Amino acid sequence: MVERIEAGLARVQGHAYEVTQPTQMRFNELIAGVRSEVAVKVFGENFAE
């Protein structure tokens, strides 16, 4: 199932996705300092764009 999801998402250019277990994801977010239910990380050189 994960392979099918990743294959579908691979068609979208410029995005990175991570498939993980909810408990592991929450633990990793807490380590990174995220304390909300939804987290978005934005990378790039021109944030105005």
C-alpha positions, 0 to 999 in steps of 0.5 A, spaced: 500 500 500 505 504 501 508 503 494 502 505 491 501 511 495 508 513 494 508 512 486 502 516 486 505 522 490 511 521 485 508 525 480 507 531 483 514 535 482 517 539 488 514 536 494 517 531 499 513 526 502 514 521 508 510 515 510 511 513 517 507 510 523 503 515 527 507 514 534 514 515 530 512 521 527 509 524 533 515 523 537 520 526 531 516 532 531 516 533 538 524 532 538 524 538 532 520 542 537 513 541 533 507 542 538 501 542 534 497 537 530 499 539 523 506 541 521 509 544 515 516 545 513 518 550 508 525 550 505 528 555 499 531 561 498 525 566 496 520 565 501 516 571 499 515 567 492 
